[in-house]
Amino acid sequence: MATESDIKRPIRVLVAKVGLDGHDRGAKVIASFLRNAGMEVIYTGLHQTPESVVNTALQEDVDAIGLSILSGAHNTVFPKVIKMMKEKGMNDVLLTGGGIIPEKDMDELAKIGVGKLFGPATETGVIVEYIRQWVKEHRNF
């Protein structure tokens, strides 16, 4: 189990809502739990584009990007974001997220490099631990 003492600075996570999906309660709840776990969280708010998410993540030097998608656009948004991340050399930044995403689609997104995705019933501690462990294993602290 990774702890904050394993990492030299707070983990930085960008939480974003991409597209026209206007429901952000879940994203705000996750952002709050990540903050309470000692992470620095940048919440971009509603109606972001993949470009704005990746550019903000690059500017903020984040360790992880968490996208919340409830609109069914996950098979469009995640591939766009991961492609842009690779183009900008962000190979050591986690792209994760959650929302209403069928298991089959989660598996397909994992094949292109998207990290673990979480459904609505996921306990927040599971998400916190996943991000901590991923960062410990993949980021250069």
C-alpha positions as CSV (number, residue, x, y, z in Angstrom):
1,M,0.0,0.0,0.0
2,A,1.5,3.3,-1.1
3,T,1.5,6.2,1.4
4,E,2.1,9.9,1.1
5,S,5.5,9.4,2.8
6,D,6.6,7.2,-0.2
7,I,6.2,10.3,-2.4
8,K,8.3,13.5,-2.1
9,R,5.5,16.0,-2.9
10,P,1.7,15.9,-3.0
11,I,0.3,14.1,-5.9
12,R,-1.3,16.5,-8.4
13,V,-4.5,15.5,-10.1
14,L,-6.6,17.3,-12.7
15,V,-10.3,16.5,-12.5
16,A,-12.3,17.4,-15.6
17,K,-15.7,17.2,-17.2
18,V,-15.4,17.0,-21.0
19,G,-18.1,17.9,-23.4
20,L,-21.7,18.8,-22.8
21,D,-22.3,16.7,-19.8
22,G,-23.6,19.1,-17.2
23,H,-23.7,16.8,-14.2
24,D,-20.6,17.3,-12.0
25,R,-21.6,16.2,-8.5
26,G,-19.6,13.0,-8.8
27,A,-16.5,14.9,-10.1
28,K,-16.7,17.3,-7.2
29,V,-17.1,14.5,-4.7
30,I,-14.0,12.7,-6.0
31,A,-12.1,16.0,-6.1
32,S,-13.0,16.5,-2.4
33,F,-11.9,13.0,-1.4
34,L,-8.6,13.3,-3.3
35,R,-7.9,16.6,-1.5
36,N,-8.8,15.0,1.9
37,A,-6.3,12.3,1.0
38,G,-3.6,14.9,0.7
39,M,-3.5,15.3,-3.0
40,E,-3.5,18.7,-4.8
41,V,-6.5,18.8,-7.1
42,I,-7.2,21.1,-10.0
43,Y,-10.9,21.0,-11.0
44,T,-11.5,22.5,-14.4
45,G,-15.3,22.7,-14.2
46,L,-17.8,21.8,-16.8
47,H,-17.8,21.8,-20.6
48,Q,-14.0,21.3,-21.2
49,T,-12.5,20.2,-24.4
50,P,-9.9,17.4,-24.7
51,E,-7.4,20.1,-25.8
52,S,-8.1,22.3,-22.8
53,V,-7.8,19.3,-20.4
54,V,-4.4,18.2,-21.8
55,N,-3.0,21.7,-22.0
56,T,-4.1,22.5,-18.4
57,A,-2.6,19.2,-17.2
58,L,0.7,20.0,-18.9
59,Q,0.8,23.5,-17.5
60,E,0.0,22.3,-14.0
61,D,2.5,19.4,-14.2
62,V,-0.1,16.9,-12.9
63,D,0.6,13.3,-12.1
64,A,-2.9,12.1,-13.1
65,I,-5.9,13.3,-15.1
66,G,-9.3,12.1,-14.0
67,L,-12.2,12.5,-16.4
68,S,-15.8,12.2,-15.3
69,I,-18.1,11.1,-18.2
70,L,-21.8,10.4,-17.8
71,S,-22.9,11.3,-21.3
72,G,-21.8,8.1,-23.1
73,A,-19.0,10.0,-25.0
74,H,-16.2,7.9,-23.3
75,N,-15.3,6.1,-26.5
76,T,-14.6,9.5,-28.1
77,V,-13.2,11.5,-25.3
78,F,-10.7,9.1,-23.7
79,P,-9.0,8.2,-27.1
80,K,-8.7,11.9,-28.0
81,V,-7.2,12.8,-24.6
82,I,-4.8,9.9,-24.6
83,K,-3.7,10.6,-28.2
84,M,-3.0,14.3,-27.3
85,M,-1.1,13.2,-24.1
86,K,1.1,11.0,-26.2
87,E,1.7,13.7,-28.8
88,K,2.8,16.1,-26.0
89,G,5.1,13.5,-24.4
90,M,3.0,13.0,-21.3
91,N,3.7,9.3,-21.2
92,D,4.2,9.2,-17.4
93,V,0.8,10.9,-16.6
94,L,-2.1,8.6,-15.6
95,L,-5.4,9.0,-17.5
96,T,-8.1,7.6,-15.4
97,G,-11.7,8.4,-14.7
98,G,-15.2,7.2,-14.2
99,G,-18.9,7.5,-14.8
100,I,-21.3,5.4,-16.7
101,I,-18.9,3.3,-18.7
102,P,-19.8,-0.4,-19.7
103,E,-17.2,-3.0,-18.7
104,K,-16.6,-3.9,-22.3
105,D,-15.7,-0.3,-23.2
106,M,-13.4,-0.1,-20.1
107,D,-11.5,-3.1,-21.4
108,E,-11.2,-1.5,-24.9
109,L,-10.0,1.8,-23.5
110,A,-7.4,0.0,-21.3
111,K,-5.9,-1.4,-24.5
112,I,-5.1,2.1,-25.8
113,G,-3.4,3.1,-22.5
114,V,-6.3,4.5,-20.4
115,G,-5.8,3.6,-16.7
116,K,-8.4,1.9,-14.6
117,L,-11.9,3.4,-14.9
118,F,-14.4,3.4,-12.0
119,G,-18.2,3.1,-11.9
120,P,-20.7,5.0,-9.7
121,A,-20.6,2.5,-6.8
122,T,-16.8,2.5,-6.4
123,E,-15.6,3.3,-2.9
124,T,-13.5,6.5,-2.9
125,G,-10.7,4.8,-1.0
126,V,-10.2,2.4,-3.9
127,I,-9.7,5.4,-6.3
128,V,-7.3,7.1,-3.9
129,E,-5.2,4.0,-3.4
130,Y,-5.1,3.3,-7.2
131,I,-3.8,6.8,-8.0
132,R,-1.2,6.7,-5.1
133,Q,0.1,3.3,-6.3
134,W,0.2,4.2,-9.9
135,V,2.1,7.4,-9.2
136,K,4.5,5.6,-6.9
137,E,5.3,3.1,-9.7
138,H,5.3,5.4,-12.7
139,R,6.3,8.9,-11.8
140,N,9.8,10.1,-11.1
141,F,9.7,11.5,-7.6
